[in-house]
């Protein structure tokens, strides 16, 4: 049975990386290349180019998101639940562990509520509230949930991935269908839909880099405690510091994207 699960793990990991490249590659294309490119087009060119380009790119984008999420959940089950890697050594799954697993996949509802609420009118305030809530969840992963260092990272990543896949299928894609149709018909797209699709795509871009760190958590043990004056009991401090660092890197990518021009 162990050999069979190892075979499935290898196959799912292979497909997870492939689907992830499709998804995140298109995410970066939309945010760092295509947005700036489309801003240079005149109305007539937009009417011709966008209805042909976006649906094709969004096909790979949304299905890449779907299969990245599905294979990620399958890997989570095999590696972290079946093999017990989710919790600290010599600790067992507890009621707290189950609760925090549920939080991992249900946090998307709170995220969506927050960024649909009046608080979202001030994106800096809403983002600060979101980070505080994230910090609480991460600390609970490590304490109440009995998660290991790798377990905390991967469940944070699974939470981010669930939010991102939700955004793709239930916020970005439905909005883009209406936006593209309006452009094709030569009418102005609904400004609220444009704002929604843009905001959720941008948030996905910011979430993508800490998600990538979470995925390679087994190779980042320097930050698992014992270094930088942080004990293994408080490894979550380094993780909570690395997340805003990754957001700053994405911020710098956006700044650079705005300066890159064609010939």
C-alpha positions in Angstrom: 0.0 0.0 0.0 2.9 2.3 0.8 4.3 1.8 -2.7 1.0 2.6 -4.3 0.5 5.8 -2.2 4.1 6.8 -3.2 3.3 6.3 -6.8 0.1 8.4 -6.6 2.1 11.1 -4.7 4.7 11.3 -7.5 2.0 11.5 -10.2 -0.1 14.1 -8.3 3.0 16.2 -7.6 4.0 16.1 -11.2 0.5 17.3 -12.3 0.3 19.8 -9.5 3.5 21.5 -10.7 2.4 21.5 -14.4 -1.1 22.9 -13.6 0.5 25.5 -11.3 2.9 26.7 -14.0 -0.1 27.1 -16.3 -2.1 29.0 -13.7 0.5 31.2 -12.2 2.3 31.8 -15.5 -1.0 33.2 -16.9 -1.6 35.2 -13.7 1.7 36.9 -14.1 1.1 37.4 -17.8 -2.2 39.2 -17.1 -0.8 41.4 -14.3 2.8 42.2 -15.4 2.4 42.1 -19.2 -1.1 42.1 -20.7 -2.6 44.8 -18.5 0.1 47.3 -19.5 -0.2 46.2 -23.2 -3.9 46.6 -23.4 -3.7 50.1 -21.9 -1.8 51.1 -25.1 -4.4 50.0 -27.5 -7.0 52.3 -29.1 -10.7 51.5 -29.0 -10.9 49.8 -32.3 -7.9 47.6 -31.7 -9.2 46.6 -28.3 -12.5 45.5 -29.9 -10.6 43.2 -32.2 -7.8 41.9 -30.0 -9.3 41.5 -26.5 -12.2 39.2 -27.5 -9.7 36.9 -29.3 -6.9 37.0 -26.7 -8.5 37.0 -23.3 -10.8 34.0 -23.7 -7.9 31.9 -24.9 -5.7 32.9 -22.0 -8.5 32.7 -19.5 -9.2 29.1 -20.6 -5.8 27.9 -19.5 -5.8 30.3 -16.5 -9.0 29.0 -15.0 -8.4 25.3 -15.7 -4.9 25.6 -14.5 -6.3 27.0 -11.2 -8.8 24.2 -10.9 -6.3 21.4 -11.4 -3.7 23.0 -9.3 -6.2 23.1 -6.4 -7.5 19.5 -7.0 -4.1 17.9 -7.2 -2.9 20.1 -4.2 -5.7 18.7 -2.1 -4.9 15.2 -3.1 -1.2 15.7 -2.2 -2.3 17.3 1.1 -4.2 14.1 1.9 -1.4 11.7 1.0 1.6 13.6 2.3 0.2 15.4 5.3 -2.7 13.4 6.5 -2.0 9.8 5.6 1.7 10.1 6.5 1.0 12.3 9.5 3.4 15.1 8.5 0.8 17.8 9.3 1.4 17.6 13.0 4.5 17.8 15.2 6.5 14.7 15.9 5.0 12.5 18.7 1.8 14.5 18.5 -1.5 13.2 17.1 -4.4 14.7 15.3 -6.7 16.4 17.8 -10.1 18.2 17.7 -8.1 21.4 17.3 -6.3 19.9 14.2 -9.6 19.1 12.6 -11.0 22.5 13.4 -7.9 24.2 11.8 -8.1 22.0 8.7 -11.7 23.2 8.3 -10.6 26.8 8.8 -8.1 26.3 6.0 -10.8 25.7 3.5 -13.5 27.9 4.9 -11.4 31.0 5.4 -12.3 32.0 1.8 -15.8 32.9 3.0 -14.5 35.4 5.5 -12.0 36.8 2.9 -14.8 37.2 0.3 -17.1 38.9 2.9 -14.3 41.3 4.0 -13.5 42.4 0.5 -17.2 42.9 -0.4 -17.8 44.9 2.8 -17.7 48.7 3.1 -14.3 48.2 4.7 -12.9 47.3 1.3 -13.5 50.9 0.1 -10.1 51.6 1.8 -7.9 48.8 0.5 -5.1 49.5 2.9 -7.3 49.2 5.9 -9.0 46.0 4.6 -5.6 44.5 3.8 -4.3 45.3 7.3 -7.4 43.7 8.8 -6.8 40.7 6.5 -3.2 40.3 7.6 -4.2 40.5 11.3 -6.7 37.7 10.8 -4.1 35.8 8.9 -1.6 36.1 11.7 -4.2 34.8 14.2 -4.9 31.8 12.0 -1.2 31.0 11.6 -0.6 31.2 15.3 -3.6 28.9 15.8 -2.2 26.4 13.2 1.0 26.1 15.3 -0.7 26.0 18.7 -4.3 25.0 18.8 -3.9 22.8 15.6 -0.6 21.1 16.8 0.7 21.6 13.2 4.4 21.1 12.5 6.4 23.8 10.7 5.7 22.1 7.4 2.1 21.6 8.3 1.6 25.3 9.2 3.2 26.4 5.9 1.3 24.0 3.7 -2.1 24.8 5.4 -1.4 28.5 5.0 -0.6 27.8 1.3 -3.7 25.7 1.0 -5.8 28.5 2.4 -4.2 31.0 -0.1 -4.7 28.5 -2.9 -8.3 28.0 -2.1 -8.9 31.8 -2.0 -7.1 32.2 -5.3 -9.0 29.4 -7.1 -12.3 30.8 -5.7 -11.4 34.2 -7.1 -10.6 32.8 -10.5 -13.8 30.8 -10.9 -16.4 32.8 -8.9 -15.2 36.4 -9.2 -12.7 36.9 -12.1 -14.1 34.6 -14.8 -17.8 35.6 -14.4 -16.8 39.3 -14.5 -14.4 38.8 -17.5 -17.1 37.1 -19.5 -19.3 40.2 -19.2 -16.4 42.6 -19.7 -15.2 40.8 -22.9 -18.7 40.7 -24.3 -19.1 44.5 -23.8 -15.8 45.2 -25.4 -16.7 43.0 -28.4 -20.0 44.9 -28.8 -18.2 48.2 -28.6 -19.8 49.3 -25.3 -18.1 50.4 -22.1 -17.7 47.5 -19.6 -19.4 47.9 -16.2 -16.8 49.8 -14.1 -17.7 47.8 -11.0 -16.9 44.5 -12.8 -13.6 45.9 -14.1 -12.7 46.9 -10.6 -13.7 43.6 -9.1 -11.8 41.5 -11.7 -8.8 43.7 -11.4 -8.8 43.7 -7.6 -9.1 40.0 -7.2 -6.5 39.3 -9.9 -4.1 41.7 -8.1 -4.8 40.0 -4.7 -4.1 36.6 -6.3 -0.8 37.9 -7.6 0.2 39.0 -4.1 -0.9 35.7 -2.6 1.0 33.7 -5.1 4.5 34.3 -3.8 4.0 33.2 -0.2 2.0 30.3 -1.6 5.1 29.2 -3.6 7.2 29.4 -0.4 4.6 27.3 1.4 4.9 24.7 -1.3 8.6 24.2 -0.8 8.4 24.3 3.0 10.4 21.0 3.4 13.4 22.9 1.9 13.1 26.0 4.1 14.0 24.5 7.5 16.4 27.3 8.3 13.4 29.3 9.2 11.8 26.5 11.2 13.4 27.7 14.5 16.8 27.6 16.0 18.2 30.5 13.9 17.9 34.2 14.0 17.2 34.0 17.7 13.8 32.3 17.1 13.1 29.0 18.9 11.4 26.1 17.2 8.3 26.9 19.3 7.9 30.3 17.7 8.8 29.4 14.1 5.6 31.1 13.0 7.2 34.5 13.6 9.6 34.0 10.7 6.7 32.8 8.5 4.6 35.9 9.3 7.6 38.1 8.5 8.3 36.4 5.2 4.7 36.9 3.9 4.9 40.7 3.8 8.4 40.4 2.4 7.0 38.4 -0.5 4.2 41.0 -0.9 6.9 43.7 -1.2 8.6 41.7 -4.0 5.3 41.6 -5.9 4.8 45.3 -5.4 8.2 45.9 -6.9 7.3 43.7 -9.9 4.2 45.9 -10.5 6.3 49.0 -10.4 8.8 47.5 -12.9 5.9 46.3 -15.1 4.7 49.8 -15.5 8.0 51.0 -16.8 8.7 48.2 -19.4 7.7 49.4 -22.9 7.6 47.9 -26.3 9.9 48.9 -29.2 
